[in-house]
Amino acid sequence: MSINAIPSGVQIKSLAELGSAVKRRDSTLDAVLKQNEPPPVGSVNADNDPSKLYATIQKNGKLIGTFYTSGLSVTPNDMSLPKDYSIQGSGISLADTRIQQLLELYGGEVNYTRPRQDPNITINAATLFAAQLAGQ
């Protein structure tokens, strides 16, 4: 059978003849599509914005992790995370929990981007870091 040949018994109709068989998008589908559109460029407040950098962990000149004030953490692809890596909480408390977990797993030095508000927190972090070094 050639491409131009139409088998007998097959009826060909135009789309106009099908009428209601041709379904158009309804308003529900339009609403769902609009909801999933990305925000316009320039209006996104990213968690990993450099102004929200909270701390980094380094060991032997290698970056172990980067932490933001939202609690977001970024690690190199070749670094594995602890099996119980915290997902509970948010903000700086989540970042502090994740920093402690990576320190326990890899060790290293925490470098905060801004001076901490509470001096007791800084003292506690220094004590935990010293204890971590003593345990290695």
C-alpha positions in Angstrom: 0.0 0.0 0.0 1.4 3.4 -0.9 1.3 6.4 1.4 -1.3 8.1 -0.7 -3.6 5.1 -0.7 -6.4 5.1 1.8 -7.9 1.7 2.7 -11.5 1.2 1.9 -13.9 1.8 4.7 -11.9 4.7 6.2 -13.7 7.9 6.3 -11.9 11.2 6.3 -13.5 14.2 7.9 -12.2 17.7 8.5 -11.9 19.0 12.1 -14.7 21.4 11.5 -17.1 18.5 10.8 -16.2 16.9 14.2 -17.7 19.9 16.1 -17.9 19.1 19.8 -15.4 16.2 19.4 -12.6 18.7 19.4 -12.1 19.7 23.0 -10.7 23.1 23.8 -8.8 23.9 27.0 -11.1 24.8 29.8 -10.5 27.4 32.5 -9.4 24.8 35.1 -6.5 23.7 32.9 -5.6 27.3 32.3 -5.6 28.0 36.0 -3.3 25.0 36.7 -0.9 26.0 33.9 -0.8 29.6 35.2 -0.1 28.3 38.7 2.9 26.4 37.6 4.5 29.2 35.7 7.9 30.3 37.1 7.9 33.8 38.7 9.2 36.7 36.5 12.9 37.2 36.4 14.2 39.4 39.2 11.3 38.7 41.7 12.7 35.5 43.2 14.2 35.6 46.8 16.6 32.6 46.6 17.6 30.8 49.8 21.2 30.7 48.5 21.5 34.5 47.9 25.0 35.6 49.0 23.5 38.1 51.4 22.0 35.2 53.3 25.2 33.3 53.7 25.5 32.1 57.4 28.6 29.9 57.7 30.9 27.5 55.9 32.8 24.5 57.1 36.3 23.8 55.7 38.8 21.1 56.4 42.3 21.0 55.0 41.5 23.8 52.6 38.5 21.8 51.2 34.9 23.2 51.5 32.7 20.7 53.4 29.5 22.7 53.5 27.9 26.1 53.0 25.0 27.2 55.1 22.4 29.9 54.7 20.2 31.8 57.2 17.2 29.9 55.8 18.6 26.6 56.9 19.6 25.6 53.4 22.9 23.7 53.2 25.0 23.0 50.1 27.7 20.4 50.0 30.0 19.3 47.2 28.7 16.4 45.1 31.4 14.0 46.4 30.4 14.5 50.1 27.9 12.2 51.6 25.4 13.4 54.2 24.7 11.7 57.5 21.8 9.2 57.3 19.9 11.2 59.9 20.6 14.6 58.3 18.1 17.0 59.9 15.1 18.2 57.9 13.2 19.5 60.9 13.1 23.1 61.7 14.1 26.2 59.7 16.3 29.2 59.7 19.5 29.5 61.7 18.5 26.7 64.2 18.3 24.2 61.3 21.6 25.5 59.9 23.2 25.1 63.3 21.9 21.5 63.6 23.2 20.7 60.2 26.6 22.3 60.9 26.9 20.2 64.0 26.0 17.0 62.1 28.7 17.7 59.4 31.2 18.5 62.0 30.6 15.2 63.7 30.9 13.4 60.4 33.9 15.2 58.8 35.3 17.6 61.4 36.7 20.9 60.1 36.4 24.6 61.0 33.3 26.6 61.1 33.6 30.1 59.7 30.6 32.4 60.4 30.0 35.2 58.0 28.7 37.7 60.6 29.4 38.0 64.3 26.9 36.1 66.3 24.4 38.1 68.4 24.7 35.9 71.5 28.2 35.6 72.9 27.2 32.3 74.7 26.4 30.8 71.3 29.9 31.6 70.1 31.5 30.2 73.2 29.4 27.0 72.9 30.4 26.6 69.2 34.0 27.1 70.1 33.7 24.5 73.0 31.9 22.0 70.6 34.6 22.5 68.0 37.4 22.0 70.6 35.6 18.9 71.8 35.4 17.7 68.2 39.1 18.2 67.7 39.9 16.4 71.0 37.8 13.4 69.9 39.7 12.9 66.6 
